[in-house]
Amino acid sequence: MIFATIVAIITLGGYLWHMLNLSQQQINEGFAAPFIQNHVPFNIYRNMLLPQIGAGLLIFLAYLFVNLLTIPRLLFPKKFQAGTSKVSVSLKKISLQGMARKVLQNFLWLIIQIVLIIFLLGVGLNISEYFINECYFSYPGFTFFPGNGFHPKPLMGLENTFLSVFAMFGFYALYVCIRETIINFIERPGNKKNYRILICNQITLFTVEYLLIPFFLISFNFIGSYRSFFAYFFIVPCLLLMFMSNLYWLLPFKKENSFIYQPVLIRLLLTAFLCSLPFVFIVHTMYLFGFIFSMAVQLFIITPISWLVYQKRKDEIQLLRSAEKEIAKSKTDLQFLRSQINPHFLFNVLNTLYGTALQENAERTANGIQKLGDMMRFMLHENNLDFIPMSREIEYLKNYISLQKLRTQSSPEIIIEDNINDQNCNHKIAPMLLIPFVENAFKHGISLKEKSWIKINLDCDEKNIVFKVHNSVHARHENDPEKERSGIGFKNVLERLKLIYGGKFQASVNRDDKEFFIHLSIQP
């Protein structure tokens, strides 16, 4: 619609600029001569400007009406609910019948709109045609509607204008079908949906600019040589094809390799050769010179430009990903900091309780307080780092499991098994990636009234970190305030994994009536 609006503005502006710059002699020779010959008064506003501008505005207004009101009503009708699962079958049938009736009404209203637009547009264009060619229709007995008998002078053929308007609607309907098909293809679900939309937007923007430039120059008579436009429409696509090929095919394949790397060099030379062939047909007298000149332009101008654009976009994407990581990390930090009221005060209280427990010979209580203090220090300090040694993450994990064992050791029906092998865990990992899975296991897998179990396994090798958590599943009571809540940071951890590790991790979640299982593998 933006493209059509700009075309309408350029057409109107170009026409006014051309007409207002005509001399009186040019007006008489080009437009007024038939009127003078037929002894009909001529007025440039009545017989040229107003009819021509009015016809163009009518076509544009009809396009806006169809594009803004008619087409959206057809393509995006309101969604109707056929009833919930608790409604009876008869009510569902009534609902479906009502929906079908509504769809039929929308379709009939669409047909009525199109018929009315065709009729009004056809009448308007016929009136415009009459005033433009008024010199041919000013004679006794003239009528807009052709009679049955032969008349020596031309009559107003209304049917031709209506057929033209109908053909315009047919071409526009075909365009809408093609457009919506392409949009549905681009927006289909998948990992590359946003990438396809980005490419489509860039191609569309370039196409609009590419077509508007010569249209503007033609409308205002800035360039009258058709050879220049032939070169424009022949050479620019070749240069663009080379640019797009480098940007989306060659450079992603190149990565960190040099341009003289054999597979990269072969691709580059092959693309430049194919994109240089059209220059041979343009430069008829010097084929070899045209080909060599084109190859030089493709290799030494287009390729460096495409490389600079590629690097700029790459840097922008890296900045965006860094910002996304910081946002995800900030969300995690905020979730934990919200649960901490004056951490320094809590540390002092924990130290006091720890000393009291030692004085009363309550070693288990003292150990629990010490582990809790270590966990809080970890959350406050090391959680702010981008990456930490795997040993620190494991230490936090063990402290958390130990505290949970203190809480549940009095219940023989609760089994907690942890097998954490940290011998080869020399990697670095983003903080607080593993604990949310364990936290969810203890939150949803422990019941003081039923048999419960939690199994935690962690293994490392030179390339992988493998983490597995099994926990029992229990039905929650209706009045349980935690029933509808997920664990702290569970979804956020999955988002952080995607942002930080990209395709270097695998996460699978399985559940049945008795057990919930999470398997996480990271290649740090």
C-alpha positions in Angstrom: 0.0 0.0 0.0 2.9 2.3 0.7 4.3 1.6 -2.8 0.9 2.3 -4.4 0.5 5.5 -2.5 4.0 6.7 -3.5 3.2 5.8 -7.2 0.0 7.7 -7.0 1.8 10.8 -5.6 4.5 10.6 -8.2 2.0 10.1 -11.0 -0.1 13.1 -9.8 2.9 15.3 -9.2 4.5 14.4 -12.5 1.3 15.0 -14.4 0.8 18.4 -12.8 4.5 19.4 -13.3 4.3 18.4 -17.0 1.0 20.2 -17.7 1.8 23.4 -15.8 5.1 23.7 -17.8 3.4 23.6 -21.2 3.3 26.7 -23.3 0.1 27.9 -24.8 1.2 26.8 -28.2 1.9 23.3 -27.0 -1.5 23.2 -25.3 -3.2 24.3 -28.5 -1.3 21.8 -30.7 -1.5 18.9 -28.3 -4.9 19.1 -26.6 -7.0 22.0 -28.0 -6.7 21.2 -31.7 -9.6 18.6 -31.9 -11.9 21.0 -29.9 -11.1 23.9 -32.2 -11.7 21.7 -35.3 -15.1 20.6 -33.9 -16.0 24.1 -32.8 -16.2 23.1 -29.1 -14.9 25.4 -26.4 -11.8 24.1 -24.7 -10.7 24.6 -21.1 -7.6 23.0 -19.8 -9.0 22.6 -16.3 -12.4 21.3 -17.4 -11.2 19.1 -20.3 -7.8 17.9 -19.0 -6.6 18.5 -15.5 -9.7 17.8 -13.4 -10.8 14.7 -15.5 -7.4 13.2 -15.5 -6.7 13.9 -11.8 -10.2 12.8 -10.9 -9.8 9.5 -12.7 -6.5 8.8 -11.0 -7.9 9.6 -7.5 -10.9 7.4 -8.1 -8.7 4.4 -9.0 -6.5 5.1 -5.9 -9.5 5.5 -3.6 -11.0 2.3 -4.9 -7.7 0.5 -4.2 -7.6 1.9 -0.6 -11.1 0.8 0.0 -10.5 -2.7 -1.2 -7.1 -3.0 0.4 -8.2 -1.6 3.8 -11.8 -2.9 4.2 -12.8 -5.5 1.6 -9.7 -7.8 1.5 -9.0 -7.8 5.3 -12.7 -8.8 5.9 -12.3 -11.7 3.5 -8.8 -12.9 4.6 -9.1 -12.2 8.4 -12.7 -12.9 9.4 -13.6 -12.8 13.1 -13.2 -16.0 14.9 -16.3 -17.6 16.2 -16.6 -20.0 19.1 -18.5 -23.1 18.4 -19.1 -23.6 22.2 -17.1 -25.3 24.9 -16.9 -29.0 25.5 -19.6 -28.9 28.1 -22.3 -27.6 25.7 -24.8 -30.1 24.3 -24.6 -31.4 20.7 -27.7 -29.5 19.7 -26.3 -26.2 20.9 -23.1 -27.0 18.9 -25.1 -27.5 15.8 -26.9 -24.2 16.3 -23.5 -22.5 16.8 -22.1 -24.1 13.7 -25.1 -23.1 11.7 -24.9 -19.5 13.0 -21.2 -19.4 12.1 -21.9 -20.7 8.6 -24.7 -18.1 8.2 -22.3 -15.4 9.3 -19.6 -16.6 6.8 -22.2 -16.5 4.0 -23.3 -13.0 5.0 -19.7 -11.9 4.9 -19.2 -13.4 1.4 -22.4 -11.8 0.1 -21.4 -8.5 1.5 -18.0 -8.8 -0.2 -19.7 -9.5 -3.5 -21.9 -6.5 -3.0 -19.0 -4.3 -2.2 -17.1 -5.3 -5.3 -20.1 -4.8 -7.6 -20.7 -1.4 -6.1 -17.1 -0.4 -6.5 -16.9 -1.6 -10.1 -20.1 0.3 -10.9 -19.1 3.6 -9.2 -15.6 3.4 -10.6 -16.8 2.6 -14.1 -19.3 5.5 -14.0 -16.6 7.9 -12.7 -14.1 6.9 -15.4 -16.8 7.3 -18.1 -17.6 10.8 -16.9 -13.9 11.6 -16.9 -13.6 10.1 -20.5 -16.5 12.2 -21.6 -14.9 15.5 -20.5 -11.5 14.6 -21.9 -13.1 13.8 -25.4 -16.0 16.2 -25.2 -15.2 17.5 -28.7 -16.3 14.1 -30.1 -19.5 14.0 -28.3 -21.0 17.5 -28.7 -23.5 16.9 -31.5 -27.3 16.7 -31.6 -28.7 13.4 -30.5 -25.6 12.3 -28.5 -26.3 9.9 -25.7 -24.2 8.0 -23.2 -25.9 4.8 -24.2 -25.4 3.5 -27.8 -28.6 3.3 -29.8 -29.8 0.5 -32.1 -29.2 2.3 -35.3 -26.0 3.3 -37.0 -24.6 6.8 -36.2 -21.9 8.4 -38.3 -20.2 9.9 -35.2 -18.6 8.0 -32.3 -20.8 7.1 -29.3 -19.9 6.7 -25.7 -19.1 3.0 -25.2 -19.8 2.5 -21.5 -19.3 -1.3 -21.6 -15.6 -0.9 -22.5 -14.8 1.1 -19.4 -16.7 -1.4 -17.1 -14.8 -4.3 -18.7 -11.5 -2.4 -18.1 -12.5 -1.9 -14.4 -13.5 -5.6 -14.1 -10.1 -6.6 -15.6 -8.3 -4.4 -13.1 -10.1 -6.1 -10.2 -9.2 -9.5 -11.7 -5.5 -8.7 -11.9 -5.6 -7.3 -8.3 -7.3 -10.5 -7.1 -4.6 -12.6 -8.7 -2.0 -10.4 -7.0 -3.6 -10.8 -3.6 -3.7 -14.6 -4.0 0.0 -14.6 -5.0 0.9 -12.2 -2.1 -1.0 -14.2 0.5 0.6 -17.5 -0.7 4.1 -16.0 -0.4 3.3 -14.6 3.1 2.0 -17.9 4.3 5.1 -19.6 3.0 7.4 -17.1 4.7 5.5 -17.1 8.0 5.2 -20.8 8.3 6.5 -22.1 11.7 10.1 -23.0 12.0 13.5 -22.0 13.4 14.2 -19.7 10.4 10.8 -17.9 10.4 12.3 -14.6 11.6 15.2 -14.9 9.2 12.8 -15.5 6.3 10.7 -12.4 7.3 13.9 -10.3 7.5 15.1 -11.4 4.1 11.6 -10.8 2.6 11.4 -7.3 4.1 14.8 -6.4 2.7 14.0 -7.7 -0.8 10.7 -5.9 -0.7 12.2 -2.6 0.4 14.9 -2.8 -2.3 12.4 -3.7 -5.0 10.2 -0.7 -4.1 13.2 1.6 -4.2 14.5 0.0 -7.4 11.2 0.5 -9.3 10.3 3.9 -7.9 13.6 5.6 -9.0 13.1 5.1 -12.8 9.3 5.8 -12.4 10.1 9.1 -10.7 12.6 10.1 -13.4 10.2 9.2 -16.2 7.2 11.0 -14.6 9.2 14.2 -14.3 11.0 13.8 -17.7 14.5 14.0 -16.1 15.8 11.3 -18.4 14.5 10.7 -21.8 17.0 8.0 -23.1 15.5 4.5 -23.1 19.0 3.1 -23.4 19.8 4.4 -19.9 16.8 2.6 -18.5 17.7 -0.5 -20.4 21.1 -0.5 -18.8 19.5 0.3 -15.4 17.1 -2.7 -15.5 19.8 -5.0 -17.0 23.0 -4.2 -15.0 21.6 -3.4 -11.5 20.0 -6.8 -11.1 23.3 -8.5 -11.9 25.2 -6.4 -9.3 22.4 -7.0 -6.8 22.5 -10.8 -7.5 26.3 -10.8 -6.8 25.8 -8.8 -3.6 23.0 -11.1 -2.3 25.0 -14.2 -3.3 28.0 -12.9 -1.3 25.9 -11.8 1.7 23.8 -14.9 2.2 25.7 -17.7 0.5 29.5 -17.0 0.1 30.3 -15.2 3.4 28.4 -17.5 5.7 30.2 -20.4 4.1 33.5 -18.6 4.3 33.4 -17.9 8.1 36.9 -17.4 9.3 38.6 -18.7 6.2 40.5 -16.5 3.7 39.1 -15.5 0.3 41.9 -17.4 -1.3 40.8 -20.6 0.4 40.0 -22.9 -2.5 36.3 -23.7 -1.9 35.6 -20.0 -1.2 37.6 -18.8 -4.2 35.8 -21.2 -6.5 32.4 -20.0 -5.3 33.4 -16.4 -5.6 34.8 -16.8 -9.2 31.8 -18.8 -10.3 29.3 -16.3 -9.1 31.2 -13.4 -10.6 31.4 -15.2 -13.9 27.7 -15.8 -14.1 26.8 -12.3 -13.0 29.2 -10.8 -15.6 27.7 -12.6 -18.6 24.9 -10.0 -19.1 27.5 -7.3 -19.6 28.7 -9.1 -22.7 25.3 -8.6 -24.4 25.2 -4.9 -23.5 28.7 -3.9 -24.7 28.2 -5.2 -28.3 31.4 -3.8 -29.8 33.9 -4.8 -27.1 32.7 -8.1 -25.7 36.0 -9.0 -23.9 36.4 -5.6 -22.4 32.8 -5.6 -21.1 33.3 -9.0 -19.5 36.7 -8.1 -17.9 35.3 -4.8 -16.6 32.3 -6.6 -15.1 34.4 -9.2 -13.4 36.6 -6.4 -11.9 33.5 -4.6 -10.6 32.1 -7.8 -9.1 35.3 -8.9 -7.4 36.9 -5.6 -6.3 33.8 -3.4 -5.6 30.7 -5.5 -5.0 32.5 -8.2 -2.9 34.3 -5.7 -0.5 31.0 -3.8 -0.1 29.1 -7.0 0.7 31.8 -8.1 3.1 31.6 -4.8 5.0 27.8 -5.1 5.2 28.1 -8.7 6.4 30.6 -7.7 9.1 28.4 -4.8 10.2 25.3 -7.0 10.5 27.3 -9.7 12.3 28.5 -7.2 14.9 24.9 -5.9 15.3 23.6 -9.5 15.8 26.3 -10.2 18.4 25.4 -7.0 20.3 21.8 -8.0 20.2 22.5 -11.5 21.5 24.7 -10.0 24.2 21.8 -7.8 25.2 19.4 -10.7 25.2 21.8 -12.7 27.4 22.1 -9.8 29.9 18.3 -9.5 30.0 17.8 -13.2 30.6 20.5 -13.1 33.3 19.0 -10.0 34.9 15.6 -11.8 35.1 17.3 -14.7 36.9 19.1 -12.4 39.3 15.9 -10.5 40.0 14.0 -13.6 40.8 16.5 -14.6 43.5 17.1 -11.1 44.8 13.4 -10.6 45.3 13.5 -13.3 47.9 16.4 -11.7 49.8 15.6 -8.9 52.3 18.7 -7.1 53.5 21.2 -9.9 52.8 23.8 -8.4 55.1 21.3 -8.6 58.0 20.6 -12.2 57.1 24.3 -13.1 57.1 24.7 -11.6 60.6 21.7 -13.5 61.8 23.0 -16.7 60.3 26.4 -16.2 61.9 24.7 -15.7 65.3 22.6 -18.9 64.8 25.6 -20.8 63.7 27.5 -19.8 66.9 24.5 -20.6 69.1 24.2 -24.1 67.5 27.9 -24.8 68.1 27.5 -23.8 71.8 24.5 -26.2 72.2 26.4 -29.0 70.4 23.8 -29.0 67.5 26.3 -29.9 64.8 23.6 -30.8 62.2 21.9 -27.4 62.7 25.3 -25.6 62.5 26.2 -27.5 59.2 22.8 -26.6 57.7 23.3 -22.9 58.6 26.8 -22.9 57.2 25.6 -24.4 53.9 22.7 -21.9 53.7 25.2 -19.1 54.2 27.5 -20.4 51.4 24.5 -20.6 49.1 23.5 -17.0 49.8 27.1 -15.8 49.2 27.1 -17.7 45.9 23.8 -16.1 44.8 25.0 -12.6 45.7 28.5 -12.6 44.4 29.3 -15.3 41.8 25.9 -15.3 40.3 26.7 -11.9 38.8 29.5 -13.4 36.7 29.1 -14.6 33.1 30.8 -17.9 33.7 32.1 -19.6 36.8 34.2 -22.8 37.3 32.1 -25.9 37.3 33.3 -26.7 40.8 31.5 -23.7 42.2 28.2 -24.7 40.6 28.7 -28.2 41.9 29.4 -26.9 45.4 26.2 -24.9 45.4 24.3 -27.9 44.1 25.6 -30.1 46.8 24.8 -27.6 49.5 21.2 -27.3 48.3 20.8 -31.1 48.2 22.3 -31.4 51.7 19.8 -28.9 53.1 16.9 -30.7 51.4 18.1 -34.0 52.9 18.0 -32.3 56.4 14.5 -31.4 55.8 13.3 -34.8 54.6 15.5 -37.3 56.5 12.8 -37.9 59.1 10.5 -39.4 56.4 11.5 -42.9 55.5 9.2 -42.9 52.5 11.4 -40.2 50.8 14.4 -41.4 48.9 17.0 -38.9 47.7 19.9 -40.2 45.6 22.6 -37.9 44.2 25.5 -39.2 42.1 27.6 -36.2 41.3 30.9 -37.1 39.6 33.1 -34.0 39.5 36.4 -35.6 38.6 36.5 -34.4 34.9 34.4 -31.2 35.5 37.0 -28.7 34.6 34.7 -26.6 32.4 33.2 -23.2 33.0 29.5 -22.8 33.0 27.0 -20.0 33.2 25.9 -19.7 36.9 22.5 -21.0 38.1 21.8 -23.3 35.1 21.5 -26.6 37.0 19.9 -25.6 40.3 16.4 -24.7 38.9 15.9 -28.3 37.7 16.8 -29.7 41.1 14.7 -27.0 42.8 11.7 -28.1 40.7 12.3 -31.7 41.6 12.2 -31.0 45.3 9.3 -28.7 44.9 7.0 -31.0 42.9 8.5 -34.4 43.7 8.3 -34.6 47.5 5.2 -35.6 49.4 5.1 -36.2 53.1 2.1 -38.6 52.7 3.2 -40.7 49.7 6.3 -42.5 48.6 8.6 -40.1 46.9 12.0 -40.2 45.2 14.5 -37.9 43.6 17.5 -39.1 41.6 20.2 -36.7 40.5 23.1 -37.6 38.3 25.9 -35.4 37.0 28.8 -36.6 34.8 31.5 -34.7 32.9 34.0 -35.6 30.3 36.3 -33.5 28.1 33.5 -32.2 25.9 30.2 -32.7 27.6 28.3 -32.0 30.8 25.5 -34.5 31.3 22.9 -33.8 33.9 19.8 -36.0 34.7 17.1 -35.5 37.2 14.3 -38.0 38.0 11.5 -37.2 40.5 8.2 -38.7 41.5 5.0 -37.0 40.5 2.1 -36.3 43.0 -1.3 -34.8 42.4 -1.7 -31.5 44.1 -4.7 -30.4 46.1 -7.1 -27.9 44.7 -6.3 -25.4 47.5 -2.5 -25.7 47.0 -1.3 -22.2 46.3 1.8 -23.6 44.5 -0.3 -25.7 42.1 -0.3 -23.3 39.2 3.2 -22.0 39.8 6.3 -23.2 38.0 9.7 -23.4 39.6 12.0 -20.5 40.0 13.8 -19.8 36.7 12.8 -23.0 35.0 11.6 -21.4 31.7 14.3 -18.7 32.1 17.0 -21.3 32.2 15.8 -22.8 28.9 15.9 -19.3 27.4 19.4 -18.7 28.7 20.6 -22.1 27.4 19.4 -21.1 23.9 21.0 -17.7 24.1 24.3 -18.8 25.6 25.0 -22.2 24.1 22.9 -22.0 20.9 23.0 -25.4 19.2 25.5 -26.8 21.7 23.0 -28.2 24.2 20.2 -30.7 24.2 17.4 -30.7 26.7 14.6 -33.3 26.9 11.7 -33.4 29.3 9.5 -36.5 29.7 6.7 -37.2 32.1 4.2 -40.0 32.9 1.8 -40.6 35.7 4.5 -41.5 38.2 7.7 -39.8 37.2 9.1 -36.6 35.8 12.5 -36.8 33.9 14.9 -34.1 32.7 18.0 -34.8 30.6 20.4 -32.0 29.8 23.5 -32.2 27.8 25.8 -29.2 27.3 29.0 -28.9 25.2 30.6 -25.9 27.0 
